[in-house]
Structures are given as C-alpha cells and as structure tokens.
Amino acid sequence: MTTFVDRVALRLAAGNGGHGCASVFREKFRPLGGPDGGNGGRGGDVVLVVDQSVTTLLEYHHSPHRKASNGRPGEGDHRAGAHGKDLVLLVPDGTVVLDSAGEVLADLVGEGTTFVAARGGRGGLGNAALASPRRKAPGFALLGEPGEARDVVLELKTVADVALVGYPSAGKSSLISVLSAAKPKIADYPFTTLVPNLGVVTAGSTVYTMADVPGLIPGASDGRGLGLEFLRHVERCSVLVHVLDCATLESDRDPVSDLDVIEAELAQYGGLEDRPRVVVLNKVDIPDGKDLADIIRPDLEARGYQVFEVSAVSRLGLKELSYALAAIVGRARAERPQQEATRVVIRPKAVDETGFTVTREEDGFFRVRGDKPELWVRQTDFNNDEAVGYLADRLNRLGVEEQLMKSGARAGDGVAIGPEDNAVVFDWEPTVAAGAEMLGRRGEDHRMEALRPAVQRRREREAQRDEVSREYRDFNPFS
C-alpha cells in the first residue's frame, strides 16, 4: 500500500458566484417602490496552506478532485446571498505548485504560507445595484461568475539542511538513525529505503535537519531505479553528504567510482553545482573497510573534499561529522536572507493591453477573446432582452464594435465571443451604435408603462389640492 506520495495532479474547481436578484419593492398603494434585488454571494476559493504536521501528499493521491462551495443567490428586500466557504487544502512544507504546462505557480515554504490555487466566481449584481438615473428600474440582474477551474501539479521538495546521497545499502539509513531520532527501515538488501527520511540533529547550539534520500544508481537522472523520483528532495539542501561504502561485497564497485557515478547523476539533474560537498567513508569498523579508507582518503582530499571516516555501528567519528556539518549549515544560513518567503509567480498584463482581441477565422467568423467580454457574456441572461441590451452597451463602450469595423466586419457577419467550445455566436449589425436602443428605453421596466396614466392622474389631483390650499391661505384672514 502506498504510504508516501510526493507528486500528485489535482483537478481544482472554485465555487460559482450566486446570481443577482431582479426584484421590485411592493406594498399597499405602492406597487412599484423601486428595485430591491440583492447581489449574489461570492464563490469559495481553493486555498493551499502549509502545515508542518503534513508530510506527504497521500490524501490527494486518493481523491484528486476538489471543489469549493458555491455562493448563494441574492434575494429581494436588498438581501445579498451568502458567500461560499473556502476549501482549505493542507500541504507539506516545501510544496511546489505547477500548472498543467509545467510552469511554476508558487513555491510554498514556511508554516502557514497560503496560496489561492483557484479563485471563486464573483456574485452577480442585483437590479438594485444596477439602478442609475438613466436606468431607474432595471428588469434584470447579472448572473454569477463561474468559479475558476484548473489542473495543478503538487511536487514535494523536502526542506532539509543536509542531504545524504549514495548507492543503495551504503549505510545512509543507519547513519541518520544514530545521528538523529529518525527510525528508518534498515536491512542488507538494495532499495530498503523507499521514501525520504527526515531527522533532526543537534550539534552544540546548532540544530539542523538531515534527509536520507533513497539510493541512487547509474541512470537515475534518466528514470532508472528510484533516483529520479527523489532527486528533487536534494534541491533545497544546503550540504550534500556522499556516503561511500568501504565494505561493499560487489567486486565491480569501489568508493571512488561510486562517488564519480553519483556526481555524474547530480550534474545531469542540474542545479546543485554550488552546494558544498562532504565525503563520509562508512563502515570503517570492518578491517577491510578501514584499510580501503586509508588508501582512498588522500585521493579524495586531493580533489578538495572534506573527508570523514565513520561507523554507524561503533559510532566512530560521528561527533566530528555532526559538528562539521553544523558549521557548514551555519555558514549557509548566514548567507541566506533572514526570512525565506514563499515565491509566487506573478505575470502582470501589459499597460497598453486593450483587454480583448478580434481575429478573423478561415470560415469568415470574427472571434472576440478577452477576459472582460467573456466574463460579461457569462453574466448575461440571454432570455431577458433588457439584459442582452445591457451587454451590447458594455461591449460598445469597451470598443469591440469599433475594432470589428477595423477588422473588416460587415453587416450580417458572424461574431463569436469566447473559445470555440463555449462561445456565444450572433450576427453583427454595425448600424447599432448601442445595442440596447434596439430594445426600447434603456433601464425602464415595461410594467411602468401600465402605471403611467394612473400616476399622471394622481399628480394632477395633488396639484389641484395644493392650488386649493394656497387659495384658502390667501383669503383666510386667520391663516
């Protein structure tokens, strides 16, 4: 059964915004008291939050589809809909978020770091919010905006100060078990370690973390063995420790060639050239291991490596190794910024961007693409003529009609707004300066027409009553 997962693909969907409400206030002797439709609620976001108690992405491996709740629709009497609840997903420290194309969206480091992976849709405006001096009684409301849906990939890169690398059965698990409180599985067969193990080491006043990376073999950077799956876990480490087996039973291997093979795989993976290296000659408690360590140590030191002879069984040389690593980690921490904040990739839009594009396709259609036009289309109730006219006005003010003319569009040409699989298509009429005028007076409720004679008669009666009152005051000597 899988117990450790460090890479998952998720299908995230934020909540949809609630629809706005088209309502008119009514009471006795006041059948049309004005628009009072409330706004729809905002859809919930999908938020990634770093939690130190989470060490694996196993939960998302079994259930990769996650969706936040939708916002509630608005209601009459100016009652706004409730907002959708955010969906919070806890991830381990060191999680990298990538999009479906492999571009980095965020690098989450540090307890409590958050990243909004999918934003909820905004709620639609009710007719009360759409009212204006020109549009006193809107008979429509805007629909809620759909929530953002996206595919993301989560990759876990272990956050540790020291990484132990080497061939399988070189003694890395034994070493971390005696230097820290970690209890990895230890056996005498290759690939005993199937997942990275983390341990905390204390050397004097310095406390640092150590990671035991599963064994590397030739071709690991190309996918052989387990190396490719876990090479990413050494990217954040400040120090690389080569653990070399001085008591290997394989006749075709020796510590120096093992070091060369591992270095070649690290170079092939890339990005680790600047990390300081330390060489640990392990298993020197065995006589043959001690003799081999004495032979190869001068050669390794001539290459510039700091070499330590240790034994995880007898604990020989472990204190010197732990303090030496603490000194290197201390220098690396001093060179880093005081606080390593999360890295979120932001791609701002150009300042001269119009917000939409008009392209002519091979079949003669003109396609309009842009965040604003497509959003406005999604917010429009096409069963309501007044809402369609409002959309036409918005597109005209944005400059879509002018751009269509420049692109060579003529009366009757087909225009599509949106992507091919989900577009609104209509026949363009260039003579319309503002589409809403084709639907009558903008912003007026047709129900007002039936009340105009009654309202006019009431105003005339009120004017006559006021005239009588003025005449009475003029001729009344006691007024």
N, C-alpha and C positions, 0 to 999 in steps of 0.2 A: 504493500500500500504506500502511495506517495505521501511523505511527511514533510518534505521541503520543496518549495517551488519558488524560484527567483525570477521567473518571467511569465507573464500572463497577458493575454489580449482581452480587452474588455469592450463591451458594447454599452455605452452610456447614453441615457436619454433623460434630459431635464424635463421638468413639468411644463405643461402648456399653461399659458395665461388664460384666465377666465374671461368670458365675453362680457362686454359692456351691456347695459340695460337701456332700452328705449321705453321710457315711461313718462306719463303726464300726470301731474298732481290734480286730483279731483276732490271736490267737496260740494256740499249743497249750495246752490246758486253760484257755483264757480266750477263749471265743468272742465275748463282748461286753465288751470292755475299756473302752468309753466312746466317745463321739463324737469323731472326729478330722478332720472335714471342714474344709478351709481356705476362706478368703474369696476371692472373685473379684477380679481386678485392676481398677483404675480405667481408664476410657476416656481417650484422649488429648484434650487441649484444642486448639482452633484459636486461635492467638495471632498478633496483628498486631504487628510490630516495625518501628520507624522505622529506615531505613538511608539514610545520606547518599548512597551510591552509586546508589540507585534514584531515578530522576527521572520516571518515568511508570508508569501502571497498565496498560501494554500487555499484560503477561503474563497478567493476569486477564481481559482482554478476550477472549482466545482460549480460555481454559479457566476458566469461571466457577464450575464445580462443584468443591468441595474438601472432602475428608473425612479426618479423623484416624483412627488405627488403634484397634481395639477392645482392651479388656482381656482377658486370658486367664482361663478358669475356674479355680476352686480345685480342689485335689486332696486325696486322703486323706493321712494322716500329718501333718496340720496344715500342708500346703504351700499357700501362697497363690499365686494366679495373678499373672502378670507384668502390670505396668501398660502401657497403650497409650502409644505415643510421641506427644508433642505435635506438631501440624502448625504450623510457623512460617512465616508469610507476611510477606515484606519489603515495606514500603510507603514512599513518599517522605515527606520531612519536610513537614508541613502537611496531612496527610490527615485528612479529617473522616469519621467513621463514622456513618451514619444507619440507622434501621430501615426496614422496608417502608412505614411510615406517614409517614416524613419526619422523625421525631423524632431529635435528635442524641444519639448514644450516647457518643461520645468525640471529642475534638479532639486529634490526636496531633502534638505539636510537640517537637522535640529528639531528637538522636541517641540510639538505644537505648530510646526510650519504648515501652512494651508495653501491649497491651490484649487481654484474653481475650474474643474475639468469640463463642465458643461453648464451653461447658463440657462436659467429658466426663462420662459417667454413672458413678456410684459402683458399685463392685463389690458383688455380693450377699454377705450373711453366710453362712458355712458353718454346719453344725449344731453345731460345737464352740463358736462364738461365741454361738449361741442357747441353749446349755445354761444351766440355772439350777437352784437347789434344787427348784423346782417342776417343772421340765422337764429331767430329768436326761439323757434320751436322745432328743433330737428326731429324728424320722424325716423331716425335710425341711430344705431350705435356701432362702434367698431368691434370687430371680433378680436379675441385674444390671440396673441402671437404664439405660434408653436415653439416649444422648447427646443434647445439645441440638441441634436443627436450626433454623436461622433464615436469613432473607433479609436481607442488608445491602447498603447502597449506599456505595461509597467515592467521595468527592469530593476532588480535589486542589486546595488553595488555596496558590498559590505563596508561599513565605516570603521576602520581599524588603523592603528598606528604602525603595526608590524605585520608583515605577511610572510608566512613560512612556505616556501616553494621547494619542490624537488620531486624526484621519482617516487612512484608508489613504494611503500614499505621502507622509506628512507629513515623513518623514525620521527616524522613531524608530529603525529598524534601523541606519541609518548612524550615528546619534548614539551608540548603545550600542556599536557596533563600534569607535569611536575613543576612547570613554571607558574601555573595558574590553578584555579579551582575547576577548570573545564574537565569534563569526563567523557571524552570521545571514545568511540569503539576502537579497540586496539587488537589486531590479530596479525599473523605472519603471512598473510596472503595479499597479493596486489589488490588495489582498489577497495581496501577496507573502508576508507573514508569516502563516503558518497555525497556528503554535504559539507560546506564550510563550517568550521567550529570556531567559536569566539571565546577568548579567555581574557581575564583582567590580571595584569602582572604589576606587582608593587616592588619597586627598587628604591629604597631610601624614601625620599619625599616625592618621588615621581611615580605616578600611576598611569599606565598605558594599556591599550588593548592589543591583543595578538590574534591573528586569524590563521587557522590551519587550512590551507587551500588544498582540495583533492589533488592527488598525484598527477603530474604532467608526464607525457611521453612524447617521443618524436611524432610530429604531425598534429600536435594538439591544437595549434592555431588554425589548422585546416579542418578540424572536426573529429580527429581521432581521439578515442578514449573519452575521458571526462573533462579534459583541459579546456576545450572551447567553451563549455557551459559555465566554467567558473573562473576563467581568466579575468572577467570583468571585476571580480571581487578584489583584485590586487590594485585596481586603478587608483583608489583613494588612499592607499597605504603610504606612509612616509618612508619606510625602510623595507627593503626586500632581503630576506634571510635565506640563503641557499643551504638547505640541509642535505649533506652528502653522506651516503652510506659507505663507511670504511670497512664494512664486514659483509659486503654483498657476496652471495654464493654464485652469481651469474658470471661465467668466465669471460663473456664478451663486454663486460662493463667495468669501469673504474671511476673513481670520484671526479677526475679531471674531465673525462669525456662526458660524464653526466652533467657537469656544470656547463660545458660548451653547448650541449643539446638544449638545456633549459634556457640558456641565454639566447640561443637562436630562436626559440619559440616566443620568448618575450619580445625580442626585436621584431619578429614577424607580426605579432599582435599590435605593437606600436604604442607610443605614448608613455613609456616607462624608462626612457633613457636617462632622465635626470634624477632618478631615485638612487640614494646611496645603497650599496650592497655590502652584506656581511656574509662570510662563509663559515658554516658550522660543520666541522668534521665529527660526525656522530659515531657512537658505538666504539669508542676507543678503549672501553673496558675489556674488550676482547684482544688478546695478544696480537693476532694478525692485524686487527684494526688499528692498534697503536703503532705498529711498525709501518703500515701503509700511510698513516697520518704524518709520521715523521719524514717520510720520503717526499710526499707531495706538498707539504706545507711551504717550503721555500719557493716552489714554483708559483703557488697561489699568491704569496706575499709579493713576489716579483711582479705580478700582474696588478698590484695595487689593492688587493683585497685585505680586509681586516679578518684574520682567521682565528677561530676558537675551537679547541678540542674539548668535546663534552661527551658525557654518557648519561642518558636518561635513567639508566638502571642504578648506577652508583652515585649519580648526581655530581659527577666530577665536572668542574668548570662552569656550572650553571650560574653561580653567583656572579662571576666575572662577566658572563654573557649578558645577564639581565641588566647589570649596571651599565655596560657599554651601550646596550640598546636604549636604555633610558637617557643617556647623554645625547645620542643621535636624535631621538624623538624630541628632547627638549630644544635642541637647536632648530629642528624643523618647525616646531610650534612657534618659536620666537620669530622665525622668518615669515610666518603666515600672518594675515590680518587678525586683529584681536577677536573678531566675530565673523564667522563664515556664514553669510546669509544664504537663503535659498536663491537659486538662479532661475528666473522666469524669463523666457524669451518673448520679447515684445516686437511686433512688426508694425510700426505706425504707417498710416497711409500718407501718400504724397499730399502736400498742401494745395496743389493745383488740381487735385482729382475732382471730377465733376460728380462722382457718386454713381454713375451709370455709363453704360456703353451701348451703342446701337450698331449692329452688324447685319449686313445683307447676306443671306444664305443662298445656296445654289438653287433652291426651289422658288426663289423670289420672295420668300418671307423676310421680314425685318425682325430681328430678335433684340429685345431690350433686356440687359442684365445689369444688376446693381442692387446693393443692399436695400436702399430706400424703396425703389419701385416694387421689388419683390415682397418686401415687408408690407407695403400698402395694399398690394393685391391680396395677401393672406388675411389682412384685416377687414376686407370688404365683403359684405353680404350681397352677392350678386342677385339675390331675389328682391332686393329693395332698390328701386330706381333712383331714389334720392342718394343712397349710399354710393351707387355707381357714378352719379354725377359728382359727388364729393371726391371720389377717386380721380375722375377726369380733371377736376380743378387742381388737385395736388400734383398730378403728373405734368400739367401745363405749366404750373409755377416752377417746377423743377427744371424745365427746359427740354422735356422729352419731345414735345411736338416740334420745337424748333430744330432739334437735332435730327428728327426724322425727315424734315424738309431738306436739310443739308445733305442727308444721305441718299436723296433721290426718291423718297417715298411719294406715291401719288394716291389719289382718292381710290378707295377700294382695295388697296394693297393689304395683305395680311400682316398683322403685327402680333408677335408673341412676347409676353413678358414672363421671364422665368426660364428655368432649364428645360431641356427637351422632354424629360419625363414628367414634368409637373409645371406646365405653362398655361397661362390664360391667353387665348387667341381671339382677336377681334378684327374687323375690317376698319381700316383707318379712314377718317373723314377729316381732311386738312382744313376744311372751311370752318370747323368748330373752334372758335377762339378759346372757349372754356366749356367742357363737355356738359356741365351742369345746366347751362342755359337751355339746352335742348329738352330738359325735363320740367321746365316751368320755373317759377320764382325760387331761387336757392334758399333753403333753410326754412321754408314755410310749411307748416303742417296742413295737409289738404282739409283736415277737419275744421280748420279755422274758417274756411270759405262758407260753410253752412251757418256759422255763427255771426257772420258779418252783419246781415240785416238786423238781427236782434241786438247786437252790440251798438249799432248805429242808432236804433230807436231808443235804447236806454240812455245813450249820451244826449240825444235830443231832449228827452224828458228831464234829465238832470240839468241841462242848460236852461230849460223853461222854468224849472223850480228855482234855480239860482236867480233868474231875472225877476221872478215874483218876489223873492226875498229882498232883493235890492230895492224894488219899488216900494215895498212895505216899509223898509227902513227910511226911505226918503220922505215918505208922507206921514210917518208916525211921529208925533211931537214928543213922545216919551222915550223914543229909542235913543 
